[in-house]
């Protein structure tokens, strides 16, 4: 569906006022975003620095930045001394040999080690910037020589990691690279409209895209295209791999475990939506010597030139990778099978072999969180060549699979076709095979998890706490949640040069839900206050056959909804928690317009200014709930309260940054904020007996006083959720 509408300035101002007057998750700051007079020089500097950041992301395919910035850039001479500063200006870039080896307008893939090394070379140069202004000059100086997506990746990496730049916000990638989210036909319509002269004083035009997206429903897999091609889900995946990169000299706490957990949770949520539309749960890509049944045609373009991503026909066979554009040695299914065999041996023998031939035990019991077997296995499987205990031996199974699949349509580049979307973290989740590949990856992790002992009563229970009941409430209704469609506007003309003096907008249709609240009744039987962790999960009640699931079948379908610390006073406590406060979600996707108008607080580092302590990683808030069914779909909500003393992690001193969505993204300046294994208590097989009875289903956990369950329904309206509906209080 492509509709075009012209906007007047009054329309846009009205729209902006509406977006700032009701509690949609992507716009947390109150009131109209008007710039105010600022007397403090620090605020003025911060506002101008934010403008420089936006300039760096504007029109990435142009070889020159905005005139104001480009005019101050020095002509770049690439030399061998990366530390040289000319005339007191920014350091010279050195040769940047690897960075310049990736052509402009081509694929940049963080799944290719040579590309990661090119990114590290560029990031090492840009990390020498002492402030945003210097970073801007350095980036603009090399802009015309480097791959567009590589440069944006490197600039984003530096801004997130330089402490003096943490207050800066990155604009939404949809506006930077619209062609990664919007098909070529929609872009062509936008360009055509942009060329038409305005004869009625119209200040902007808007083109709509969705919800049927890039396919019809002739194939069953297309029923979940709305989920796979959701802009927020793909943004999350790109941000996650930016925050947890490979081969970039970044050793984030429990990275290997979070790689496992975040992707496992994505699969659980994908399966819930598959069940919502009558599909079976996703099957792993188990036999790599059989053709891949489902093809994929993204209809996306790489850049302004109209180059398309490679497409895969139905029934494509994986073949030996013999393309030479990435300087990769040829590899094929045999290499993947060899690495698979070695990892399976490690799992069942209970140890990995490091580069010195020493055996390193794999266990999650009795070791520090960072040395757990799941962390080491994740590091070996993804794999960072510095973090993996033995990358030459165990390979890089995850990344090589992405590349082999993305080249399956043209493995030797005989047809000079670009790689497919599986090669890019911002587009790979659009392809149905992504989930089959990651189901296989998760199966390896689950193979390990099932070697671990079940949790004990001491690990599961809190004797002095009773969860007496739980309910959800939305728009005055209890235990019934509502989903439907909503829209989000992005200004594509920030990313693509459409030769228009008017803003050119794209309106994306996406799944959404009415906000809701958890109400949890908890009894603290101690005489003093007690700190606890509240863990909330949700899973479908029935499988695809309409049959109730036992614990082991349902175990991988439990999706974490929220996790937070709470202090219980003695006696009865009513714990209320808004859905918008979820520990897995990203509440904001800032557009250029948002950031241009965002008021700067007096102290952006203060904890209460969470808008400025945010780095973009996190599951999209609008995708917190699965779609459900029009007749209603049954789900189970499980609440578990655990002892904070056992959950707490001693954190290093200093302020925290990027703490939103900590469940999926961790905290940038800290250790992962939960000592328990990720996915607890569903990451292992259950104990056979609980309180003298067999533990067959998840609801049997309610025999523990600190666990409660509630059955709820999710109703899909198949209608647009209007702004008025969001105004209702929960």
Secondary structure, DSSP 4 states (H G I P E B T S, - for coil): ---EEEE-HHHHHHHHHHHTTS--TT--S-S---------HHHHHHHHHHHHHHHHHTTTTSSS--HHHHTTPPPP---S-TT-BSTTSSBP----HHHHTS-TTS---TTSHHHHHHHHHHHHHHTT-SSHHHHHHHHHHHGGGS-HHHHHHHHHHHHHH-GGGTT--PPPHHHH-GGGTS-HHHHHHHHHHHHSPPSS---EEEEEE-SSTT--SSSGGGGGHHHHT-HHHHHHHHHHHHHT-SSSS---TTHHHHHHHHHHHHHHHHHHHHHHTTPPPPPP---TTS-BS--B----BSSTT-PBPP-B-TTBPP--B---TT-PPPB-HHHHHHHHHHHHHHHHHTEEE-TTS-EEE--SSSS-GGG-HHHHHHHHHHT-TTTSTTHHHH--HHHHHHHHHHTTTSTT-TT-PPP-GGG-TTTGGGSHHHHHHHHHHHHHHHHHHTTSPPPPHHHH--TTEEEEEEEEEETTEESEEEEEEEEEEEEGGGTS----SSEEEEEEEEEEE---EEEEEEEE-SSS-EEEEEEEEEEESB-TTS-B--HHHHGGG-EEEEEEEEEEPSEEEEEEEEGGG-TTEE-----HHHHHHPPPPS-TTSTT-GGGS--S-SEEGGGSS---BTT-EEEEEEEEEEEHHHH--PPPSS---S-TTHHHH--TTS--S--SPTTTTSSSPPPSEETTEE--SGGGGGGSTTEEEEEEEEEEEEEE--HHHHHS--
